[in-house]
Amino acid sequence: MDQRLRKLGLRLLEILVSAAVTAAVWAAWLGWDQQRDVRPDGTTTGPYEAWQVIGLVLTLLPPVCWAAYRRHLAGAVAGIPVGLSLSAYYDWSDDASGLFMVGVTMVLVGSLVVTAALSAVIVSMTRRVP
C-alpha cells in the first residue's frame, strides 16, 4: 500500500510541476502582450501574434518529447493541458462576452489531443524490443 501511495504522489508531483512550467512558459510568450492591434480599416487583431504562439508550442515540444521518452506520461499528457488551460482561463477571464470559456475549452481539448498523440508516437517509436 505504501508503495502505491508513493507512486501516486510522484505522478501528482509530475503533473503539478509540468503544469507550473507550462504556466511559466505561457507567461513568457503570451502573458505580456495584452493589446489588440487596430488596422486602418477598423478591424482588430490579437492580442497575440502568430510568432508568439509558435514560440510557445516550440518551447513546449521538448518537455513533452522528453517526458514521453522517459515514460513519464502523466506529466506530459495531463500537466501541459492543465497548465495551458489554467493560464488561458486566468489570461482571458476578463472578457465581457463570456465566450472565453469556449476558448479555454478549445485549448484544453486541443492540447490534450496533441500531447496524447505525440506521446503515443514517441512511445511506439522508442519501444524496447526484448
VODRENPA-615238 format. One line per field, with one value per residue: residue number from 1; x, y, z of N, C-alpha, C in turn. Coordinates in Angstrom, 2 decimals, padded with zeros to 5 digits. Example, Ala and Ser with C-alpha at 12.3 -4.5 7.8 and 13.67 -1.06 7.14 Angstrom:
BEGIN
k = 1 | 2
nX = 013.19 | 012.85
nY = -005.69 | -002.25
nZ = 007.80 | 007.08
caX = 012.30 | 013.67
caY = -004.50 | -001.06
caZ = 007.80 | 007.14
cX = 013.20 | 012.90
cY = -003.30 | 000.03
cZ = 007.80 | 007.87
//
This chain:
BEGIN
k = 1 | 2 | 3 | 4 | 5 | 6 | 7 | 8 | 9 | 10 | 11 | 12 | 13 | 14 | 15 | 16 | 17 | 18 | 19 | 20 | 21 | 22 | 23 | 24 | 25 | 26 | 27 | 28 | 29 | 30 | 31 | 32 | 33 | 34 | 35 | 36 | 37 | 38 | 39 | 40 | 41 | 42 | 43 | 44 | 45 | 46 | 47 | 48 | 49 | 50 | 51 | 52 | 53 | 54 | 55 | 56 | 57 | 58 | 59 | 60 | 61 | 62 | 63 | 64 | 65 | 66 | 67 | 68 | 69 | 70 | 71 | 72 | 73 | 74 | 75 | 76 | 77 | 78 | 79 | 80 | 81 | 82 | 83 | 84 | 85 | 86 | 87 | 88 | 89 | 90 | 91 | 92 | 93 | 94 | 95 | 96 | 97 | 98 | 99 | 100 | 101 | 102 | 103 | 104 | 105 | 106 | 107 | 108 | 109 | 110 | 111 | 112 | 113 | 114 | 115 | 116 | 117 | 118 | 119 | 120 | 121 | 122 | 123 | 124 | 125 | 126 | 127 | 128 | 129 | 130
nX = 000.81 | 001.91 | 003.83 | 002.25 | 000.93 | 003.07 | 003.87 | 001.59 | 001.74 | 004.12 | 003.34 | 001.35 | 002.96 | 004.56 | 002.62 | 001.84 | 004.29 | 004.80 | 002.55 | 003.02 | 005.43 | 004.53 | 002.66 | 004.42 | 005.84 | 003.78 | 003.30 | 005.72 | 005.73 | 003.15 | 001.91 | 002.61 | 001.67 | -001.02 | -002.45 | -004.69 | -004.37 | -005.27 | -006.37 | -006.06 | -008.57 | -010.32 | -010.75 | -009.83 | -006.98 | -005.36 | -004.85 | -002.40 | 000.45 | 001.26 | 003.86 | 004.34 | 002.64 | 003.60 | 006.19 | 005.56 | 004.50 | 006.73 | 008.50 | 007.29 | 007.41 | 009.95 | 009.87 | 007.57 | 008.31 | 010.57 | 009.43 | 007.68 | 009.49 | 010.89 | 008.91 | 007.19 | 004.36 | 002.12 | 002.83 | 003.31 | 000.97 | -001.15 | -000.30 | 000.60 | -001.73 | -003.37 | -001.87 | -001.81 | -004.56 | -005.33 | -003.76 | -004.79 | -007.41 | -006.96 | -005.79 | -007.73 | -010.12 | -011.26 | -012.89 | -015.71 | -017.79 | -018.18 | -017.52 | -015.03 | -014.68 | -015.25 | -012.99 | -011.05 | -011.84 | -011.37 | -008.59 | -007.89 | -008.91 | -007.64 | -004.87 | -004.70 | -005.31 | -003.19 | -000.84 | -001.28 | -001.36 | 001.23 | 002.81 | 002.06 | 003.06 | 005.82 | 006.33 | 005.67 | 007.64 | 009.96 | 009.84 | 011.06 | 012.57 | 012.57
nY = -001.19 | 001.26 | 001.69 | 002.05 | 004.39 | 006.14 | 006.10 | 007.28 | 009.81 | 010.72 | 010.81 | 012.78 | 014.91 | 015.14 | 016.01 | 018.47 | 019.92 | 019.97 | 021.39 | 023.84 | 024.67 | 024.91 | 026.98 | 029.04 | 029.21 | 030.01 | 032.55 | 033.76 | 033.81 | 034.66 | 036.16 | 038.84 | 040.39 | 042.19 | 043.93 | 044.80 | 045.06 | 047.65 | 047.80 | 049.81 | 049.71 | 049.46 | 046.99 | 044.62 | 042.89 | 040.20 | 039.52 | 038.30 | 037.57 | 035.53 | 034.49 | 034.42 | 032.41 | 030.23 | 030.16 | 029.45 | 026.85 | 025.54 | 025.74 | 024.12 | 021.62 | 020.09 | 019.36 | 017.69 | 015.66 | 014.64 | 013.75 | 011.79 | 010.03 | 009.17 | 007.82 | 009.17 | 009.76 | 010.90 | 013.47 | 014.72 | 014.33 | 015.08 | 017.27 | 019.43 | 020.21 | 021.01 | 023.11 | 024.92 | 025.41 | 026.53 | 028.82 | 030.11 | 030.53 | 032.30 | 034.43 | 035.20 | 035.64 | 038.11 | 038.81 | 040.33 | 039.24 | 036.63 | 034.46 | 033.43 | 031.00 | 029.14 | 029.32 | 028.54 | 025.91 | 024.89 | 025.15 | 023.35 | 020.84 | 020.67 | 020.79 | 018.54 | 016.46 | 016.76 | 016.45 | 013.84 | 012.34 | 012.89 | 011.86 | 009.16 | 008.46 | 008.82 | 006.99 | 004.60 | 004.60 | 004.38 | 002.00 | -000.65 | -003.56 | -006.89
nZ = 000.00 | 000.79 | -001.17 | -003.46 | -002.80 | -002.73 | -005.43 | -006.59 | -005.44 | -006.63 | -009.33 | -009.21 | -008.44 | -010.73 | -012.57 | -011.42 | -011.44 | -014.19 | -015.06 | -013.79 | -014.99 | -017.60 | -017.30 | -016.67 | -019.07 | -020.77 | -019.67 | -020.29 | -023.11 | -023.95 | -021.96 | -021.59 | -023.68 | -024.18 | -025.70 | -028.25 | -031.74 | -033.92 | -037.13 | -040.17 | -041.44 | -039.38 | -038.16 | -035.61 | -034.32 | -032.63 | -029.11 | -029.50 | -031.50 | -034.35 | -034.22 | -031.50 | -030.48 | -031.93 | -030.88 | -028.23 | -028.60 | -029.75 | -027.63 | -025.74 | -026.90 | -026.56 | -023.69 | -023.68 | -025.45 | -024.12 | -021.70 | -022.65 | -023.83 | -021.57 | -020.34 | -018.62 | -018.68 | -017.46 | -016.62 | -019.08 | -020.66 | -019.00 | -017.42 | -019.07 | -020.68 | -018.50 | -017.38 | -019.57 | -019.89 | -017.40 | -017.49 | -019.77 | -018.87 | -016.70 | -018.10 | -019.96 | -018.60 | -018.09 | -020.14 | -021.41 | -022.87 | -022.14 | -023.61 | -023.30 | -022.06 | -023.99 | -025.60 | -023.70 | -023.25 | -025.80 | -025.90 | -023.86 | -024.84 | -027.37 | -026.68 | -025.07 | -026.89 | -028.73 | -027.13 | -026.17 | -028.56 | -029.64 | -027.58 | -027.69 | -030.22 | -029.81 | -027.73 | -029.04 | -031.03 | -029.58 | -028.33 | -026.50 | -027.67 | -026.64
caX = 000.00 | 002.77 | 004.48 | 001.25 | 000.70 | 004.26 | 003.77 | 000.54 | 002.29 | 005.09 | 002.58 | 000.74 | 004.04 | 004.90 | 001.57 | 001.92 | 005.50 | 004.60 | 001.57 | 003.66 | 006.38 | 003.72 | 002.13 | 005.53 | 006.12 | 002.68 | 003.54 | 006.88 | 005.43 | 001.86 | 001.38 | 002.95 | 001.04 | -002.45 | -003.04 | -005.21 | -003.93 | -006.37 | -005.95 | -006.63 | -009.99 | -011.12 | -010.78 | -008.81 | -006.30 | -004.57 | -003.66 | -001.16 | 000.94 | 001.49 | 005.18 | 004.29 | 002.02 | 004.56 | 007.24 | 005.02 | 004.42 | 008.08 | 009.11 | 006.69 | 007.69 | 010.99 | 009.45 | 006.64 | 009.09 | 011.42 | 008.58 | 007.19 | 010.63 | 011.21 | 007.68 | 006.51 | 003.25 | 001.17 | 003.30 | 003.18 | -000.39 | -002.07 | 000.23 | 000.66 | -003.07 | -003.85 | -001.16 | -002.29 | -005.95 | -005.37 | -003.18 | -005.77 | -008.51 | -006.52 | -005.50 | -008.91 | -011.33 | -011.84 | -013.68 | -017.07 | -018.79 | -018.37 | -017.12 | -013.66 | -014.69 | -015.18 | -011.58 | -010.33 | -012.17 | -010.66 | -007.18 | -007.80 | -009.11 | -006.60 | -003.57 | -004.79 | -005.22 | -001.85 | 000.15 | -001.52 | -000.93 | 002.68 | 003.36 | 001.84 | 004.01 | 007.17 | 006.40 | 005.71 | 008.91 | 011.06 | 009.53 | 012.23 | 012.30 | 013.38
caY = 000.00 | 002.43 | 001.87 | 002.59 | 005.77 | 006.88 | 006.26 | 008.25 | 011.11 | 011.10 | 011.16 | 014.09 | 015.89 | 015.32 | 016.81 | 019.83 | 020.57 | 020.20 | 022.48 | 025.09 | 025.05 | 025.33 | 028.31 | 029.99 | 029.37 | 030.85 | 033.93 | 034.29 | 034.03 | 035.31 | 036.92 | 040.27 | 041.08 | 042.27 | 044.97 | 044.43 | 045.98 | 048.15 | 048.02 | 051.04 | 049.55 | 049.40 | 045.66 | 044.40 | 041.59 | 039.97 | 040.26 | 037.57 | 037.42 | 034.13 | 034.06 | 034.14 | 031.10 | 029.25 | 030.06 | 028.69 | 025.44 | 025.01 | 025.65 | 023.00 | 020.33 | 019.27 | 018.68 | 016.60 | 014.56 | 014.06 | 013.02 | 010.58 | 009.12 | 008.63 | 007.17 | 009.98 | 010.21 | 011.73 | 014.86 | 015.27 | 014.30 | 015.77 | 018.51 | 020.52 | 020.77 | 021.69 | 024.39 | 025.81 | 025.78 | 027.47 | 030.09 | 030.74 | 031.00 | 033.49 | 035.50 | 035.60 | 035.69 | 039.46 | 039.01 | 040.70 | 038.47 | 035.32 | 033.39 | 032.99 | 029.58 | 028.35 | 029.29 | 027.73 | 024.51 | 024.51 | 024.99 | 022.11 | 019.67 | 020.64 | 020.43 | 017.15 | 015.58 | 016.84 | 015.83 | 012.40 | 011.76 | 012.97 | 010.91 | 007.81 | 008.25 | 008.69 | 005.72 | 003.50 | 004.62 | 004.05 | 000.75 | -001.55 | -004.93 | -007.80
caZ = 000.00 | 000.90 | -002.48 | -004.37 | -002.41 | -003.15 | -006.90 | -006.85 | -005.08 | -007.67 | -010.53 | -008.97 | -008.47 | -012.15 | -013.19 | -010.88 | -011.95 | -015.61 | -015.19 | -013.37 | -016.04 | -018.74 | -017.00 | -016.78 | -020.50 | -021.27 | -019.23 | -021.01 | -024.52 | -024.23 | -020.85 | -021.60 | -024.81 | -023.91 | -026.54 | -029.57 | -032.78 | -034.75 | -038.51 | -040.76 | -041.80 | -038.16 | -037.56 | -034.59 | -034.29 | -031.42 | -028.73 | -029.75 | -032.87 | -034.68 | -033.78 | -030.07 | -030.30 | -032.46 | -029.88 | -027.11 | -029.00 | -029.91 | -026.31 | -025.01 | -027.55 | -025.92 | -022.46 | -023.99 | -026.04 | -023.08 | -020.76 | -023.32 | -024.00 | -020.25 | -019.89 | -017.61 | -019.50 | -016.70 | -016.67 | -020.43 | -021.19 | -018.11 | -016.87 | -020.04 | -020.91 | -017.30 | -017.30 | -020.63 | -019.63 | -016.28 | -017.95 | -020.65 | -018.02 | -015.98 | -019.05 | -020.74 | -017.78 | -018.03 | -021.35 | -021.04 | -023.61 | -021.52 | -024.53 | -023.05 | -021.67 | -025.23 | -025.95 | -022.71 | -023.54 | -027.02 | -025.52 | -023.10 | -025.71 | -028.38 | -026.11 | -024.62 | -028.07 | -029.32 | -026.25 | -026.14 | -029.84 | -029.73 | -026.62 | -028.22 | -031.31 | -029.26 | -027.01 | -030.01 | -031.75 | -028.68 | -027.62 | -026.39 | -028.10 | -025.80
cX = 000.86 | 003.45 | 003.51 | 000.96 | 001.88 | 004.24 | 002.72 | 001.03 | 003.29 | 004.39 | 001.93 | 001.79 | 004.48 | 003.89 | 001.66 | 003.14 | 005.34 | 003.61 | 002.19 | 004.65 | 005.62 | 003.13 | 003.22 | 005.89 | 005.03 | 002.94 | 004.70 | 006.54 | 004.19 | 001.38 | 001.60 | 002.22 | -000.48 | -003.17 | -003.52 | -004.76 | -005.13 | -005.81 | -006.58 | -008.11 | -010.89 | -011.20 | -009.64 | -008.23 | -005.66 | -005.41 | -002.35 | -000.83 | 001.21 | 002.83 | 005.21 | 003.71 | 002.95 | 005.70 | 006.80 | 005.00 | 005.81 | 008.81 | 008.56 | 006.96 | 008.79 | 010.56 | 008.47 | 007.39 | 009.95 | 010.58 | 008.05 | 008.31 | 010.98 | 010.02 | 007.03 | 005.28 | 002.25 | 001.57 | 003.08 | 001.72 | -001.38 | -001.57 | 000.20 | -000.74 | -003.64 | -003.19 | -001.62 | -003.71 | -006.07 | -004.80 | -004.15 | -006.94 | -008.13 | -006.35 | -006.76 | -010.16 | -011.95 | -012.67 | -015.15 | -018.13 | -019.08 | -017.96 | -015.71 | -013.62 | -014.70 | -013.73 | -010.77 | -010.60 | -011.45 | -009.17 | -007.00 | -007.89 | -007.99 | -005.25 | -003.57 | -004.64 | -003.79 | -000.81 | -000.03 | -001.04 | 000.59 | 003.34 | 003.20 | 002.81 | 005.40 | 007.32 | 006.46 | 007.02 | 010.08 | 010.80 | 010.74 | 011.82 | 013.18 | 014.34
cY = 001.26 | 002.72 | 002.47 | 004.06 | 006.66 | 007.13 | 007.30 | 009.66 | 011.61 | 011.51 | 012.54 | 015.20 | 016.17 | 016.24 | 018.26 | 020.58 | 020.90 | 021.34 | 023.82 | 025.58 | 025.56 | 026.72 | 029.37 | 030.25 | 030.22 | 032.31 | 034.56 | 034.63 | 034.89 | 036.26 | 038.41 | 041.05 | 041.08 | 043.29 | 044.39 | 045.49 | 046.36 | 048.46 | 049.29 | 050.92 | 049.40 | 048.04 | 045.53 | 043.01 | 041.43 | 039.48 | 039.55 | 037.58 | 035.93 | 033.64 | 033.76 | 032.75 | 030.00 | 029.07 | 029.26 | 027.20 | 024.83 | 024.88 | 024.46 | 021.64 | 019.52 | 018.64 | 017.52 | 015.41 | 013.87 | 013.22 | 011.73 | 009.56 | 008.44 | 007.90 | 007.87 | 010.61 | 011.09 | 013.20 | 015.50 | 015.40 | 015.05 | 017.15 | 019.67 | 021.05 | 021.50 | 023.06 | 025.39 | 026.30 | 026.77 | 028.83 | 030.84 | 031.28 | 032.29 | 034.69 | 036.05 | 035.85 | 037.08 | 039.78 | 039.24 | 039.84 | 037.12 | 034.16 | 032.88 | 031.52 | 028.67 | 028.22 | 028.44 | 026.26 | 024.02 | 024.31 | 023.67 | 020.89 | 019.57 | 020.23 | 019.00 | 016.18 | 015.58 | 016.19 | 014.32 | 011.73 | 011.78 | 011.99 | 009.47 | 007.50 | 008.02 | 007.38 | 004.56 | 003.45 | 004.18 | 002.77 | -000.15 | -002.96 | -005.86 | -008.65
cZ = 000.00 | -000.44 | -003.50 | -004.07 | -002.83 | -004.66 | -007.28 | -006.54 | -006.12 | -008.95 | -010.38 | -008.98 | -009.90 | -012.83 | -012.71 | -011.39 | -013.43 | -015.84 | -014.82 | -014.42 | -017.26 | -018.51 | -017.10 | -018.25 | -021.15 | -020.92 | -020.01 | -022.46 | -024.75 | -023.15 | -020.91 | -022.69 | -024.61 | -024.81 | -027.87 | -030.56 | -033.64 | -036.14 | -039.05 | -041.13 | -040.57 | -037.51 | -036.55 | -034.71 | -032.93 | -030.27 | -029.08 | -031.24 | -033.10 | -034.15 | -032.28 | -029.80 | -030.81 | -031.48 | -028.66 | -027.42 | -029.11 | -028.58 | -025.53 | -025.66 | -026.87 | -024.59 | -022.71 | -024.54 | -024.99 | -022.13 | -021.39 | -023.49 | -022.68 | -019.62 | -018.69 | -018.27 | -018.75 | -016.75 | -018.01 | -020.84 | -020.29 | -017.70 | -017.84 | -020.39 | -019.70 | -017.18 | -018.34 | -020.36 | -018.48 | -016.68 | -018.85 | -019.84 | -017.31 | -016.92 | -019.71 | -019.90 | -017.67 | -019.27 | -020.97 | -021.73 | -022.97 | -022.41 | -024.29 | -022.67 | -022.89 | -025.66 | -024.99 | -022.95 | -024.80 | -026.75 | -024.79 | -024.01 | -026.74 | -027.82 | -025.59 | -025.79 | -028.63 | -028.43 | -026.17 | -027.43 | -029.98 | -028.78 | -027.11 | -029.35 | -030.77 | -028.51 | -027.98 | -030.79 | -030.89 | -027.89 | -027.66 | -026.77 | -027.27 | -026.58
//
